[in-house]
Amino acid sequence: MTPIGIATLAIPTLGFLALGYYRRSWAIAVFCALLPVYLIRLKLGFPGLPEIPSTFLEVLFAAIFVPWFFGRGLRPESWAGLRRWAIPITLILTGSAIGILVSPDRLGGLGLWRAYFLEPILFFAVFTDTVRVSKDRAAVLAGMAVSLAAIALTAVFQKFTGYGIPDPWWTASVRRVTSFYGFPNAIGLYLAPIVVLVSAWAADLFFRPGGRRRPWPYLLAVVAVLGFLACLFAVSKGALIGMAVALAVYGLSVRRLRPLALTAVIAVCLAVSLYRPLTSLAGNIFAGRDASSSVRLVIWNETLNMLSDRPIFGGGLSGYRQSVEPYHRAGHIELFMYPHSLPLNLWTEIGLIGLVGFVWLLVLFFVRNIRVARRGRSWLPTALLSAMVCILIHGLVDVPYLKNDLAFQFWILVGLAESLTVYEI
């Protein structure tokens, strides 16, 4: 980077370091709003030593983690949140570490391990030690809502102007928005679970005593609608379906929303059944006859063929393309970075050990959230369950974890669940 570029990033980094030292809960909330800054790529190093590829998001993570580690992190009780999820986390870290060793690109695998597993899990430790009360959780959610608003506004602006959309999505006949990202699906992957959380938050505020006389539920509703429009304009079908299912789950789980949710579900089912274009679209998607579904079916078949020969360890971290290439017979389809299915993504990258760890973690996540939700003291556990449903539905056809911002987002959701389970105040 140029000296000007270094200075430009050094000033906010120092400010963030000071914020993390004096008001760590605020720094975490700001960090949750800045997850997309992983797009700012850096190379860190010292004279005479090889440079290490990094991102501005990793720099901000270090600005939170380092002061915490040399302060509260030296006390064993500060790691209690991590220990309560110790078994699945150990399996995930073990599987991902083995994924480095078996990868044909060990250096690349090490970089992915650091960005997708080590750092987000360490952030989870800081998060669970810091975010303990409802105002801290509200600050985290507000940070995510700010991130949603910034990305969605940019996407909506792009849709109507075409400005800033990269090739090949910029033409008027296509015009799939990308916001700050380089490809449209990144919008749906990042925004969909946040739209679910923000929608649930808006509904809760709206039904609170005096809530309808305050601006916050309406503001959050507008932000949620903008997020939905951004996913719609990105033509992210997986995100749209995931949001629809997740919002239905939330609406049907909350008594005062149940009549409205049930009406909406019936209306959608009737529209799909009676309106021929929607019937045809739904039939093509679920039967795998549309273009994207047919491509995915080919990719999944090739991936399963590869995994039949490597069932335990998969292809290794950053090794999917090289591992699946001997099984790639569809010359008209490019070799993708991942197989675009969450179970297959994890199996190929971190093997069966890591996949079992993720399944175990998700089971704990759902069980603990359901227990808290049954107490009826907060809307958030049900919203977290719904957001994770959104991720899992979208994960049937895409990659909702193996990206810098998505990995941190996933552990933020788990961190909020842990905060509610232990503190719930």
Summary of the structure (lengths in Angstrom):
residues: 425
radius of gyration: 21.6
end to end distance: 45.2
largest distance: 68.7
contacts: 1456
relative contact order: 0.13
helix: 75%
strand: 2%
